[in-house]
Amino acid sequence: MFFKNSCYKTSLSLLLTMLTWDQAVDACRSEGGYLAVIRSAEEDAFIINLKNSIARGVGLIYQNIIHWIGLRTDEQYNTTNWVTGEAYGYSNIKMVDGQSGLCYGIKGDVWVEAGCIGSCPYICEKPYK
């Protein structure tokens, strides 16, 4: 699916692939892209709609599990950045009791922190010209 200057796809449309955050980074890079970078509320709504529409097609259970995006906190420097190196600006993070981690994903319609080693679906973004 296209939004502005990028194409997006979820791993649910790729044989229900679920990976750790680092593995998802590598999977997106191998296709010439990166884990999704969300720069605005409009883009966030588009990606959430994409995730939910694909999840409905493969099973509603997938709407309520984390889908990795390209945001991560660097524990050593205590900074949060996108995988592209872009500054972290727009946010839809909801702190969830009992969940903490250094990686972020979309659960339902908000972003949540999660441990980076859990296997989850993911959303790739690939710029096009």
HELIX and SHEET records of a PDB file:
HELIX    1   1 SER A   11  SER A   13  5                                   3    
HELIX    2   2 TRP A   21  SER A   30  1                                  10    
HELIX    3   3 ALA A   41  VAL A   58  1                                  18    
HELIX    4   4 LEU A   60  ASN A   64  5                                   5    
SHEET    1   A 4 PHE A   2  PHE A   3  0                                        
SHEET    2   A 4 SER A   6  THR A  10 -1                                        
SHEET    3   A 4 ILE A 123  PRO A 127 -1                                        
SHEET    4   A 4 TYR A  34  LEU A  35 -1                                        
SHEET    1   B 4 THR A  79  TRP A  82  0                                        
SHEET    2   B 4 HIS A  67  ASP A  74 -1                                        
SHEET    3   B 4 CYS A 103  LYS A 107 -1                                        
SHEET    4   B 4 VAL A 110  ALA A 114 -1                                        
END                                                                             
